[in-house]
Amino acid sequence: MTGDDGRLRPAASLESVAVVGTGLIGTSVALALTALGVPVFLSDADPEQARVAASLGAGHLGPPPRPCEVAVLAVPPAHIAVAYEQAKRSRLALTFTDVASVKSNVLLEVQSHLAQDVEDFVGGHPMAGRERSGPRAARADLFLGRPWVLTPSAATSPRTLAAVRGLVRACGAVPVEMPARAHDQAVALVSHAPQVLASLMAARLAGADEPVLRLSGQGVRDVTRLAASDPQLWRDILTTNADAVAAVLREVRADLDTVLDALDPAGGSSDRALVALLEQGNRGRRRIPGKHGSAPALYAFLPVVVTDRPRELARLLADAADSGVNVEDVRIEHAQGQPLGLVELAVLPDAAPQLSQELVRRGWSVQEPDPLQPD
Amino acid sequence: MTGDDGRLRPAASLESVAVVGTGLIGTSVALALTALGVPVFLSDADPEQARVAASLGAGHLGPPPRPCEVAVLAVPPAHIAVAYEQAKRSRLALTFTDVASVKSNVLLEVQSHLAQDVEDFVGGHPMAGRERSGPRAARADLFLGRPWVLTPSAATSPRTLAAVRGLVRACGAVPVEMPARAHDQAVALVSHAPQVLASLMAARLAGADEPVLRLSGQGVRDVTRLAASDPQLWRDILTTNADAVAAVLREVRADLDTVLDALDPAGGSSDRALVALLEQGNRGRRRIPGKHGSAPALYAFLPVVVTDRPRELARLLADAADSGVNVEDVRIEHAQGQPLGLVELAVLPDAAPQLSQELVRRGWSVQEPDPLQPD
């Protein structure tokens, strides 16, 4: 379980790794590999940052005695090409990868900077967040179970890909390979466009009256959660991936026009266009994979009334566990003006009746499991 | 806790209540009041529905011996005016309320149907969902802690408002008063527009490739959760509240155009417009009230690594409870391709270090609490 992450990973066959840039991602990579016994060599444009990382047990300071198997260029996107050239020239490593969250432009810059094929480089994007927090926020388990996209180009050698793939696995992440442009389109769809829609919705709330906002339920909370993100960071991400993000948003805009048309009594489109869009939303939602990349299980959500006292939630989860049913997810509905709340336990539909019975037997007030309904 | 909801409510001073329409909402009202000892008289256009409700202990069948204090018209929106007229003519009750989720049109129809002032009627909207599931899905605790909007008109008498307010409180809900039009604009903003944005985003996923969708994280899951809702039901809600919903969506479209312009190298607007929109989203998000209608607490989310085994979640929550820190919310991050997940425990920021220490002491792998960051 905890504290023994290493046991869950394949034995690392990496000989040694150089980490250039000891921010949160670089230091987390270093900590994960050091924990496996892989020699790691740290450097940073700011030597103090590298010293902090080393003091946290992330690895050794200074250049390696001989070229490492892989160098992780965990520097800001604008510095990757230069860092790559310097690392290559100083024979820091035999293969190279970066960790930027948009990939096409990195590859272009590396290629144009070197003015040659780059068989020893493959772009990477660990989808594990927290880019800005520095070495002290680093964790050896930051990448556990997360996708880590690798974007080989036509020039990337099999040896490069194999070495970096090994590094990804050693960090506990799941390597996913696709071309750089496909990656950028993918994150535009599943990460960047959702961020924009969350911000668009939340922006409408900024000027709303207090009594209006008191009617907020879990729905608007979920839709707008991402809107709490850092504006500067997202400005950079969105403008760097502008084409791919705009392509998704233009389609959203076309659908939005259809909805507005359907809501206009003088509009040309019928209710049917509105229903079609809502149904397409049903289909899209169902396609998001569930836990562990499997097809989404259609969980039953079992609503249980709890008081808002310490220990009630733990007691509920313990009672649920004692019933022998695995709780797949937990959702807490916030009650207004009362010391009560609804906790929804997500379980496989077949298991819901058993769990319900068992909880009622133990004195819980369990409501009927129900598909998602509007307020 | 459970089973003793009545103790948490003010003693009911209601003499008797008629429930017209014994679907989920009507029957839930009846169950809540019957549990308090209030005589409830049930009727339904389908006598079998009313019999089911009575058999569940929701109240008595048939007309009351003398007019009830309140009649709850829990019938579909299109039938409210007629149900009101019939109930009034048969002296079913002294005051009347309905439970439809859009309110201006109901008031207009009631007024025009009666062709007179309606001082004995006040519109209502219990924000507790599950409208379609019938009497068997009804629960006495359906409204506990939920807002229940009342929309008095200029004609509504103080006596009517007081009686219906008493009914709402007796059901355990929190009465919130506002004009019908203000209610419709409020739910357009905090419920109907979020539904549309969730569907718009999810619709983009319907045709996406499998490897793209495997990169989905918690962000896109949250933004699209509402998109699983029933299309026919939402067609009705959105078209009935078309003006108010369209007003919000037109503002969303204007902001979306600003974003598209900022992402277009040939566009007129600068990055600054994009940052301004993201910042406005920050502000809007912060304005959503937290638990119990209070200002949103800025919780720290403490990420803990757990295996995906039964009992691990219960054990974690029990350990958290033993540490004396109240866990305000739980979020389960789904790990891909590994039998591991991240559970985020929301706690008050001051309590985070104590909880973290305590959990680490018990062998849990706790990551640094961190504000929301992009992947």
Interface residues (C-beta under 8 A of the other chain):
Chain A: M1 T2 G3 D5 L8 S101 M127 A128 G129 R130 E131 R132 S133 R136 A137 R139 D141 L142 L144 G145 R146 P147 V149 G172 V174 V176 M178 A182 Q185 A186 V187 L189 V190 S191 A193 P194 Q195 V196 L197 A198 S199 L200 M201 A202 A203 R204 L205 A206 A208 P211 V212 L213 R214 L215 S216 G217 G219 V220 R221 D222 V223 T224 R225 L226 A227 A228 S229 D230 P231 Q232 L233 W234 R235 I237 L238 T239 A242 D243 V245 A246 V248 L249 R250 E251 V252 R253 D255 L256 D257 V259 L260 A262 L263 D264 P265 D271 L274 V275 L277 L278 E279 Q280 G281 N282 R283 G284 R285 R286 R287 I288 P289 G290 K291 H292 G293 V305 V306 T307 D308 R309 P310 R311 E312 L313 A314 R315 L317 A318 A320 A321 G324 V325 N326 V327 E328 D329 V330 I332 H334 A335 Q336 G337 Q338 P339 L340 G341 L342 G363 W364 S365 Q367 E368 D370 P371 L372 Q373 P374 D375
Chain B: M1 T2 G3 D5 L8 S101 M127 A128 G129 R130 E131 R132 S133 R136 A137 R139 D141 L142 L144 G145 R146 P147 V149 G172 V174 V176 M178 A182 Q185 A186 V187 L189 V190 S191 A193 P194 Q195 V196 L197 A198 S199 L200 M201 A202 A203 R204 L205 A206 A208 P211 V212 L213 R214 L215 S216 G217 G219 V220 R221 D222 V223 T224 R225 L226 A227 A228 S229 D230 P231 Q232 L233 W234 R235 I237 L238 T239 A242 D243 V245 A246 V248 L249 R250 E251 V252 R253 D255 L256 D257 V259 L260 A262 L263 D264 P265 D271 L274 V275 L277 L278 E279 Q280 G281 N282 R283 G284 R285 R286 R287 I288 P289 G290 K291 H292 G293 V304 V305 V306 T307 D308 P310 R311 E312 L313 A314 R315 L317 A318 A320 A321 G324 V325 N326 V327 E328 D329 V330 I332 H334 A335 Q336 G337 Q338 P339 L340 G341 L342 G363 W364 S365 Q367 E368 D370 P371 L372 Q373 P374 D375
